[in-house]
Amino acid sequence: MPPELTVLILAALLQTVTFVLYAVPANRELGTGYTMSARDRAPTREMSDRTARLGRTMDNTFEALILFGIAATVITISDQSTTYTMLMSWIFLAARIAYIPAYALGWRPGRSIIWAVGFAATTLMLIAALF
């Protein structure tokens, strides 16, 4: 399997970890009565800042996976895997791993810098796919 697809699978597994890191405290804080409902109205309880940040981390990782998935798939299908695209893949994954505690703990400006590194790695992969 090309390294870009290996990293894509690892990033998807990281997303499942991110989901659990968010879902467990959210269920505790909001109560299962709300989390198991249709959520037609706002919860009566609020989540802690950290749990809310973990929710935003999860959402952001879904968004990042869309672009990275496109890059990894196009590079693989077009047989353009190189050391460069492999390196960009691993940089993306490292940034996404670092992003979880950075966002959960409210690191500023670290969170934004880590996000930018992952986004840049994905963008560079997309550009590499064109050539």
N, C-alpha and C positions, 0 to 999 in steps of 0.2 A: 504494500500500500504506500502511495506517495506520502512524504512527511506532512504535506499540507492537509491531507485528509485525516491523518493521525491526529494532528493538532485540532482539527475541526471536531473530531469525536471527543477529544479531551476537553475542549471548550464547552461542548454540549453537556458533558458530565459535570463540569464545573458549574454550569447553569443549574443542574439539578441540586447540587450542594447549596448554591445560592438560594434556591427556592426553599429548601429545608431550613436554612439559617433564618429566613424571613418568616416562613409559615408557622414554625413552632412558637416563637414568641408572640406573633400576631394572634394566633389562636388563644394563647394564654391571656393576653391583654384585652382582646376584644370579646372573648367568650365564644364558645362553639355555637351558641344560639344565633349569634350574628354571622359568624364565618360559614355556617352551614345553611344560612338563609339565601334567598334570592338577592339580597343586598339592594333592595329597592329604595331604602332610605339610609341616611348616614348612621354610623354606629353611635350608640349612646355613650360609649367609652372612647377615650383617645389612646392611641399607641404612644409608646415612649419615642423620644427623638431617634434613638438608635434603631428601633424596629422600623420606624418610618423610613429611615435612611436605607436600611436593608431592602425594603420594598422598592425604593427608587433604584438601588443597585441592581436588583433583579430585572426591573424594567429596562434599565440602560444596557444590561448585558444581552437581553433579547435583541435590542436594537443593534448592538455591535455585532452580534452573530449573523444578522442578515447580510451586512456588507462583507464580513469575513467569509461567510459561507459562499457568497457569490465569487469572491476572489479565489478561494481554495478550489471550488468546483471548476471554474473556467481554466485555471492553471492546470488542473489535473486532466480535464477533458481534452484540452489543446496540447497536452504533453509538453508543457513549458516549465516544469519543475526544475529549479536550479538551486544552487547553494544560497543564492540571494533570497529567493522566495521562501525557501525553508527557514532561513534566518528570520525573515520578517514574520513568518508564522509563529515561531517560538517567542519572538519579542511580543507579538500580540497576546499570546497566552500568558506570558509572564506579567504583562501589564494588567490583564484581566484578573489574575490572581491577586496582584498587589492592590487592585482597585477596591476589592471587597473590604479589607480592613480600613483602607484609606477613607472610603465613604462612610462606613459604619462608625468610625471614630471621629469623623469630621475634620480630617487633616486638610488644612488650607495653607498654601495653594497646592500642596502635594497631590490631592485627589485630581485636580484639573490637569496637572502635569502628567500624572500617570495615564489619565484618560487620553491626553493628546498623543502620548507615545504609542498607545495601542491603535488609535485612529490613524496616525501617520503610517504605522506599519501596514495596516490594511490598505490605505490609499496607495502606498508604494507597490503593494502586490497587485492592485487593480491596474496601475499604470504599467507595471511589468508585463501583465497579461496582454496588453496592446501591442507589445513589441516582440 
